[in-house]
Amino acid sequence: MDDYTCHCNCTDSSGAVVDLNKRSDFQFGEVVTFGYSKICASQMLISEDGLSARKKDPAQFYAHGVVYGERPVKGVTEFELEIVGYGSGWSGTVKIGLVQLTDDKELTVNDVPRYSPDAAGYCVWCADKLYNNLQVIKAESSYGEHSLDSLRAGSRVGLRLDSNGCLMFLVNGHSQGIAIKNVSKGHKLYIVVDHYANCIETRITRAVVLVGVRRLQDLCLEVLRKIIPISSLHRVPLPQQLLHKLNLLYL
């Protein structure tokens, strides 16, 4: 029987050989083009440069920790943060997702929820569940290979929204799979980070919005989708993460 395991190697910027079977496809570099908005929950402090968010009194308040990206996201969006401050007096930690607004509405402090997973218009990854309240009917489902509650200081969590409206989350650069598809277009979308319970402080490590730009990887996967029948997917010599993304294109 043919061996269809991918044995492809390449070199990174230092010249070292990288095994594509072991490499994450979403190791984000530190490029930040926008920070946190100054519109935030009452218990949050945003740094002057907008890159960090910190709770004022984490020992007294486990909630009231919602902050937002400072501008709406469009096209391909890549966002990642690092947990800088972590406590131990509560149960639970950071939550991350999107909030959807109509085009004629702006973010205001009056709209900031106490607890993001229950808020209308929000889609938030919380622990090991996804709370999708973007539609009228709220949906709750299991999500992720890791629970966010297992993260500690130094851990990174992020999201990626592609040009087709597919949203995925990442932990330390590793995709947790597609969370939702067809995120509503024609609405404003803001990134939301909820500094819940033990999450005291975060720092943005990547915040990039690519409007009208598509990744070469995505274009190549679309070509493969057109020429490879779904029954032959298991024979394609690609790393498992890319096979997973290719399989989603058939749905």
C-alpha positions in Angstrom: 0.0 0.0 0.0 1.3 3.4 -0.8 2.5 5.6 2.0 0.7 8.9 1.9 2.3 10.4 5.0 3.7 13.9 4.2 7.5 13.9 4.6 7.9 17.5 3.5 10.5 19.7 5.2 11.4 23.3 4.8 13.6 25.9 6.5 12.6 28.7 8.7 14.1 32.2 8.8 17.2 31.0 10.8 17.9 28.2 8.3 16.8 25.4 10.6 14.8 22.5 9.1 11.1 22.5 10.0 9.0 19.3 9.8 5.7 20.3 8.4 3.9 17.4 10.1 4.9 18.8 13.5 4.6 22.5 12.7 1.6 24.5 13.6 0.1 26.4 10.6 -0.9 29.4 12.7 2.2 30.4 14.6 1.5 34.1 14.7 4.4 36.6 14.6 4.2 39.7 16.8 2.6 42.2 14.5 0.1 44.6 16.1 -1.8 47.1 13.9 -4.6 47.9 16.5 -5.0 47.7 20.2 -7.7 47.5 22.8 -10.5 50.1 22.8 -10.8 52.6 25.6 -14.5 51.5 25.8 -14.4 48.7 28.3 -15.9 47.3 31.5 -15.7 49.4 34.7 -13.1 47.1 36.3 -10.6 47.3 33.3 -7.7 49.6 32.7 -6.3 49.9 29.2 -2.6 50.9 28.8 -1.7 54.1 27.1 -0.5 52.3 23.9 -3.6 50.1 23.9 -1.7 46.9 23.9 -2.4 45.7 27.5 -5.6 45.4 29.6 -5.6 44.9 33.3 -8.1 44.5 36.1 -8.3 47.2 38.7 -9.2 45.1 41.7 -9.0 41.4 40.7 -9.3 40.2 44.3 -12.8 41.8 44.7 -14.3 41.3 41.2 -14.4 38.2 39.2 -16.6 39.7 36.4 -16.7 43.1 34.7 -13.6 42.3 32.7 -14.8 42.8 29.1 -12.6 44.7 26.6 -12.8 45.2 22.8 -10.5 45.6 19.8 -10.4 49.3 19.0 -11.7 48.9 15.4 -14.1 46.6 13.5 -12.6 43.6 11.8 -13.1 42.9 8.1 -11.7 40.4 5.6 -9.0 38.1 7.1 -8.4 38.9 10.8 -5.7 37.4 13.0 -5.7 38.2 16.7 -3.7 36.8 19.6 -3.1 37.7 23.2 -0.8 36.5 26.0 -2.0 36.1 29.5 0.4 38.3 31.5 -1.3 38.3 34.9 -3.0 35.3 36.5 -4.6 34.9 39.9 -5.7 31.9 41.8 -8.6 33.1 44.0 -11.4 32.3 41.6 -12.6 29.6 39.2 -12.3 30.4 35.5 -10.2 32.6 33.3 -10.0 34.4 29.9 -12.8 34.2 27.3 -12.5 35.4 23.7 -14.8 35.9 20.7 -16.6 38.4 18.6 -19.5 40.8 19.2 -21.7 41.8 16.3 -23.3 45.3 15.8 -25.5 46.7 13.1 -23.7 49.2 10.8 -25.5 52.1 12.3 -24.5 51.3 15.9 -21.3 52.2 17.8 -19.8 50.6 20.8 -20.6 52.5 24.0 -19.9 51.8 27.7 -23.6 51.3 28.3 -23.4 48.1 26.1 -20.6 46.4 27.9 -21.9 43.2 29.5 -21.0 42.0 33.0 -20.4 38.5 31.5 -19.9 38.0 27.8 -21.1 34.4 27.1 -24.7 35.4 28.1 -24.8 38.6 26.1 -26.9 38.9 22.9 -24.9 39.5 19.8 -21.8 37.8 21.2 -20.0 34.6 20.1 -17.6 33.6 22.9 -15.3 30.7 23.6 -15.7 30.0 27.4 -13.7 27.1 29.0 -14.6 24.1 26.8 -17.8 25.5 25.3 -18.8 27.9 22.6 -21.6 30.3 23.3 -23.0 31.6 20.0 -25.6 34.3 20.5 -25.1 35.9 17.1 -28.5 34.7 16.0 -31.9 35.0 17.7 -31.7 31.4 18.9 -28.8 31.1 21.3 -26.6 28.0 20.9 -24.2 26.3 23.3 -21.8 23.6 22.1 -18.7 21.8 23.2 -15.6 23.2 21.5 -11.8 23.0 21.5 -9.1 20.4 22.3 -8.1 22.5 25.3 -10.2 24.2 27.9 -9.4 27.8 28.3 -9.6 27.2 32.1 -6.3 25.3 31.8 -4.4 28.3 30.6 -2.0 30.2 32.9 0.4 33.1 32.7 2.4 32.9 29.5 -0.3 31.0 27.5 -1.5 32.5 24.3 -5.0 32.4 22.9 -6.2 33.9 19.6 -8.7 33.8 16.8 -8.7 33.8 13.0 -11.6 34.9 10.9 -11.2 34.3 7.2 -12.7 36.1 4.2 -15.6 33.5 4.0 -16.7 34.1 7.6 -15.2 31.0 9.1 -14.1 31.6 12.7 -11.5 29.5 14.5 -9.8 29.8 17.8 -6.2 29.0 18.7 -4.2 28.0 21.8 -0.5 28.6 21.7 -0.6 28.7 17.9 -2.6 25.5 17.5 -6.0 25.6 15.8 -8.9 24.3 17.9 -11.0 23.7 14.7 -13.7 25.7 13.0 -16.0 27.3 15.7 -18.7 28.7 13.4 -19.1 29.4 9.7 -20.7 32.2 7.8 -20.3 34.8 10.4 -22.9 37.4 9.4 -21.7 39.9 6.9 -23.1 43.4 6.6 -22.6 43.9 10.3 -19.8 45.4 12.4 -17.7 42.8 14.2 -15.4 43.6 17.1 -13.0 41.3 18.9 -14.0 40.8 22.6 -11.8 39.6 25.4 -13.3 38.9 28.8 -10.9 39.0 31.7 -12.9 36.7 33.8 -12.0 35.4 37.3 -8.3 34.5 37.4 -7.4 36.4 34.2 -5.9 39.6 35.6 -4.0 41.0 32.6 -3.5 40.4 28.9 -1.1 41.7 26.3 -1.9 41.8 22.5 0.8 39.9 20.6 -0.9 40.0 17.1 -3.7 42.1 15.7 -3.9 42.2 11.9 -6.8 42.8 9.5 -6.1 42.0 5.8 -8.9 43.5 3.7 -8.9 42.2 0.1 -5.9 40.0 0.7 -6.1 36.2 0.6 -3.5 33.8 1.8 -1.7 31.6 -0.8 -2.5 28.6 1.4 -6.3 29.3 1.2 -6.1 29.8 -2.6 -4.2 26.5 -3.0 -6.8 24.6 -0.9 -9.6 25.9 -3.0 -7.9 24.6 -6.1 -7.4 21.2 -4.5 -11.1 21.2 -3.6 -12.0 21.5 -7.2 -9.8 18.7 -8.5 -9.9 16.1 -5.7 -13.1 14.1 -5.0 -14.0 13.9 -1.3 -13.6 10.1 -1.5 -9.8 10.5 -2.2 -9.1 13.0 0.6 -7.5 10.4 2.8 -4.8 9.9 0.1 -3.7 13.5 -0.1 -0.1 13.9 1.3 -0.8 17.0 3.4 -0.2 17.7 7.1 -3.3 16.8 9.3 -4.2 20.4 10.0 -4.3 21.3 6.3 -6.3 18.1 5.5 -8.8 19.3 8.2 -9.1 22.7 6.6 -9.5 21.1 3.1 -12.2 18.8 4.4 -14.2 21.7 5.7 -14.4 23.1 2.1 -16.6 20.2 1.1 -19.2 20.9 3.7 
